[in-house]
């Protein structure tokens, strides 16, 4: 199971990829965090967060909806899965960017992709 504080740090200042609610903060970035999956197959369990590879960048409004909102589980699943596809694309861009100066960012993104079995 992937645990990487640098992967979680990548979310800071980024746009919301969850985009789950009408009042999503989208490109604001000031409240964006790595939102963990709430699904068992991603490692979520009683008292356990899912693998860090199963996170998506989300603003605090969408994060609260994902964790505590009253939407049906299937709706939350669809929103998370769509956001995770966007997240994997972002991680690929970071991992493959030859001009990215910060090696820790590339390493964190690469590690998540390896954990997910995604080819670069």
Secondary structure, 3 states (H helix, E strand, C coil): CCCCHHHHHCCCCCCCCCCCCCCCCCCCCCCCEEEECCCHHHCCECCECCCHHHEEEECHHHHHHHHHCCCCHHHHHHHHHHHHHHHHHHHHHHHHCCCCCCHHHHHHHHHHHHHHCCCC
